[in-house]
Amino acid sequence: MEVYPAIDIMSGKAVRLYKGRKENVKVYGNPVEIAERFANYVDKIHIVDLDGAFTGNPQNLDVVKEIIDKTGMKVQIGGGFRSYESIAKAYKIGVENVIIGTKAFDTEFLEKVVRDFDGITVSLDARGGKIVLKGWVEESSLKVEEAYEMLKDYIDRFIYTATEKDGTLTGIGNIKRFWGKEEFIYAGGVSSIDDILKLKGTGFSGVIIGKALYEGKIKLQEVLEALKC
């Protein structure tokens, strides 16, 4: 199981939101410096351009490029990638995976970017088991399992985000596996090593950890040690 420390960027700073709400923000510092600390333990990080998520177009790729240049780490990034041009720009600066949320449901667009770029990832952002869009502010009637069935023929790498748990440190709840052999990564509410081991047992191939690291609830080195057992 892969571990992806998360850096959420807003106005050039590393922050965490509570349940994705931009009015509930806590600033943790310089994202480049935080990435440099993570680089002591892992070779890949998860970045969300929050400004991009809310505006529909990435705003912090200059910071992401600095992280890549200074740390040499691989990066998967989401947040506002709703155009071909923004995706191309991210790959040009050295990003390994661009994560698409809202725009993934335009399957003609998805088919095109999957054809032209390696590593495209779809984020299934859910609240109460149903997909949310446009920076998690727009609700849909589509169940997350239905979204997976709709998209699985186009893509083989997914992130499942429990948005109602994001930034809450309340644990992961119970998740039944609904996917096949695709790469499936979990995000939302992870607060302990037990949560991570439970996700591994469920069949997730990776886990994204954010606030638990920033608040000292989990130490990255301890997580990596536990997953070796």
C-alpha positions as CSV (number, residue, x, y, z in Angstrom):
1,M,0.0,0.0,0.0
2,E,1.3,3.4,-1.0
3,V,1.2,6.4,1.4
4,Y,0.7,9.9,-0.1
5,P,1.2,12.8,2.3
6,A,-1.1,15.6,1.2
7,I,-0.3,19.3,0.7
8,D,-3.4,21.5,0.0
9,I,-2.4,24.9,-1.5
10,M,-4.4,28.1,-1.2
11,S,-2.9,31.5,-2.0
12,G,0.5,29.9,-2.2
13,K,0.3,28.5,1.4
14,A,-0.1,25.0,2.8
15,V,-3.5,24.8,4.4
16,R,-6.2,22.3,5.5
17,L,-9.9,22.9,5.2
18,Y,-12.7,21.4,7.3
19,K,-14.9,19.3,5.0
20,G,-13.7,21.2,2.0
21,R,-15.1,24.5,3.2
22,K,-12.9,27.4,2.3
23,E,-14.2,29.5,5.2
24,N,-12.8,26.9,7.6
25,V,-9.2,27.1,6.8
26,K,-6.0,26.5,8.9
27,V,-2.6,27.6,7.6
28,Y,0.3,25.3,8.2
29,G,3.1,27.2,6.4
30,N,5.3,27.1,3.3
31,P,4.3,24.1,1.0
32,V,7.8,23.8,-0.4
33,E,9.3,23.5,3.1
34,I,6.7,20.9,4.1
35,A,7.4,18.9,0.9
36,E,11.0,18.9,1.7
37,R,10.2,17.3,5.1
38,F,8.0,14.7,3.5
39,A,10.8,13.9,1.0
40,N,12.8,12.3,3.8
41,Y,10.3,9.5,3.9
42,V,8.4,9.2,0.6
43,D,9.1,9.8,-3.1
44,K,5.6,10.9,-4.1
45,I,3.1,13.4,-2.6
46,H,-0.6,14.4,-3.2
47,I,-1.2,18.0,-3.9
48,V,-4.6,19.8,-4.2
49,D,-4.7,23.3,-5.7
50,L,-7.6,24.6,-3.7
51,D,-7.8,27.9,-5.6
52,G,-8.0,25.9,-8.7
53,A,-10.8,23.7,-7.3
54,F,-12.9,26.7,-6.5
55,T,-12.2,28.7,-9.7
56,G,-12.1,25.9,-12.2
57,N,-8.5,26.5,-13.3
58,P,-5.3,25.7,-11.5
59,Q,-3.7,28.7,-9.8
60,N,-0.6,27.4,-8.0
61,L,1.4,25.4,-10.6
62,D,4.4,27.7,-10.0
63,V,4.5,26.4,-6.4
64,V,4.1,22.8,-7.6
65,K,7.0,23.3,-10.0
66,E,9.2,24.6,-7.2
67,I,8.4,21.6,-5.1
68,I,9.3,19.2,-8.0
69,D,12.5,21.1,-8.8
70,K,13.7,21.3,-5.2
71,T,12.7,17.9,-3.9
72,G,12.7,15.7,-7.0
73,M,9.5,14.1,-5.7
74,K,6.8,12.7,-7.9
75,V,3.5,14.6,-7.7
76,Q,-0.1,13.7,-8.2
77,I,-2.3,16.9,-8.3
78,G,-5.9,17.8,-8.5
79,G,-7.9,21.0,-8.3
80,G,-9.6,22.7,-11.2
81,F,-8.3,20.6,-14.1
82,R,-11.3,21.1,-16.4
83,S,-9.5,22.0,-19.6
84,Y,-7.0,20.2,-21.9
85,E,-4.6,23.1,-21.7
86,S,-4.4,23.1,-17.8
87,I,-3.7,19.3,-17.9
88,A,-1.0,19.8,-20.5
89,K,0.6,22.6,-18.5
90,A,0.8,20.3,-15.4
91,Y,2.5,17.5,-17.2
92,K,4.9,20.0,-18.8
93,I,6.2,21.0,-15.4
94,G,6.8,17.4,-14.4
95,V,3.7,16.2,-12.6
96,E,3.2,12.5,-12.8
97,N,-0.6,12.2,-12.3
98,V,-3.2,14.8,-13.0
99,I,-6.4,14.2,-11.1
100,I,-9.7,15.0,-12.7
101,G,-13.0,15.3,-10.8
102,T,-15.8,17.3,-12.2
103,K,-14.6,17.1,-15.9
104,A,-14.3,13.3,-15.7
105,F,-18.0,13.0,-16.3
106,D,-17.5,14.5,-19.8
107,T,-16.5,11.1,-21.1
108,E,-15.5,12.4,-24.5
109,F,-13.0,14.8,-22.8
110,L,-11.8,12.0,-20.5
111,E,-11.2,9.6,-23.4
112,K,-9.1,12.3,-25.1
113,V,-6.9,13.1,-22.2
114,V,-6.4,9.5,-21.3
115,R,-5.2,8.9,-24.9
116,D,-2.8,11.9,-24.8
117,F,-1.4,11.7,-21.3
118,D,-0.2,8.9,-19.0
119,G,-1.3,8.6,-15.4
120,I,-4.6,10.4,-15.6
121,T,-6.5,9.8,-12.4
122,V,-10.2,10.3,-11.6
123,S,-11.3,11.4,-8.1
124,L,-14.7,10.1,-7.0
125,D,-15.6,12.8,-4.5
126,A,-18.5,11.7,-2.4
127,R,-20.7,13.0,0.3
128,G,-23.2,10.6,1.8
129,G,-22.3,8.1,-0.9
130,K,-23.2,10.5,-3.7
131,I,-20.8,12.4,-6.1
132,V,-20.1,16.1,-5.4
133,L,-18.7,18.4,-8.1
134,K,-17.0,21.8,-8.7
135,G,-14.9,22.0,-5.5
136,W,-17.4,19.8,-3.6
137,V,-20.0,22.6,-3.6
138,E,-22.4,21.1,-6.1
139,E,-24.3,17.9,-5.2
140,S,-25.4,15.3,-7.7
141,S,-27.8,12.4,-7.5
142,L,-25.1,10.0,-8.8
143,K,-24.0,7.3,-6.4
144,V,-20.3,6.8,-6.2
145,E,-20.7,3.1,-7.3
146,E,-22.6,4.3,-10.3
147,A,-19.9,6.8,-11.2
148,Y,-17.3,4.1,-11.0
149,E,-19.3,1.9,-13.3
150,M,-19.7,4.8,-15.7
151,L,-15.9,5.6,-15.8
152,K,-14.1,2.2,-15.3
153,D,-13.8,1.5,-19.0
154,Y,-11.9,4.8,-19.5
155,I,-9.6,4.8,-16.5
156,D,-7.7,2.5,-14.2
157,R,-6.6,4.8,-11.4
158,F,-9.1,6.3,-9.0
159,I,-9.1,8.3,-5.7
160,Y,-12.1,7.8,-3.5
161,T,-12.6,10.9,-1.3
162,A,-15.1,10.9,1.6
163,T,-15.6,14.6,1.5
164,E,-17.7,14.7,4.7
165,K,-14.7,13.4,6.6
166,D,-12.0,15.5,5.0
167,G,-10.1,17.4,7.6
168,T,-12.1,16.1,10.5
169,L,-9.8,13.5,12.0
170,T,-12.9,11.4,12.8
171,G,-11.7,8.1,11.2
172,I,-12.8,6.4,8.0
173,G,-16.0,4.6,8.8
174,N,-17.0,1.4,7.0
175,I,-16.3,1.0,3.3
176,K,-17.3,-2.0,1.2
177,R,-15.2,-2.7,-1.8
178,F,-17.1,-1.9,-5.0
179,W,-14.2,-1.7,-7.5
180,G,-12.2,-4.3,-9.4
181,K,-8.4,-4.5,-10.1
182,E,-7.9,-0.8,-10.7
183,E,-5.6,1.3,-8.6
184,F,-7.8,2.7,-5.8
185,I,-6.6,5.3,-3.3
186,Y,-8.5,6.6,-0.3
187,A,-8.7,10.1,1.2
188,G,-10.8,11.6,4.0
189,G,-10.7,11.5,7.8
190,V,-7.7,9.2,8.3
191,S,-6.7,9.7,11.9
192,S,-4.7,6.6,13.0
193,I,-2.6,3.8,11.9
194,D,-5.5,1.5,12.5
195,D,-7.5,3.4,9.9
196,I,-4.7,2.8,7.4
197,L,-4.5,-0.9,8.1
198,K,-8.2,-1.2,7.8
199,L,-8.1,0.5,4.4
200,K,-5.4,-1.9,3.3
201,G,-7.5,-4.8,4.4
202,T,-10.4,-3.4,2.4
203,G,-8.3,-3.5,-0.7
204,F,-7.2,0.1,-1.2
205,S,-3.9,0.4,-3.0
206,G,-3.0,3.7,-1.5
207,V,-4.0,6.2,1.2
208,I,-3.8,10.0,1.3
209,I,-3.0,11.5,4.7
210,G,-3.3,15.2,5.4
211,K,-4.4,16.8,8.7
212,A,-3.4,13.8,10.8
213,L,0.2,14.5,9.8
214,Y,0.0,18.2,10.4
215,E,-1.6,17.8,13.8
216,G,0.8,15.1,14.9
217,K,-1.8,12.4,15.2
218,I,0.2,10.2,12.9
219,K,3.9,10.1,12.2
220,L,4.8,9.3,8.6
221,Q,7.8,7.0,9.6
222,E,5.5,5.0,11.9
223,V,2.9,4.5,9.2
224,L,5.5,3.2,6.8
225,E,6.9,0.8,9.5
226,A,3.4,-0.5,10.2
227,L,2.7,-1.2,6.6
228,K,5.9,-3.3,6.3
229,C,4.5,-5.8,8.8
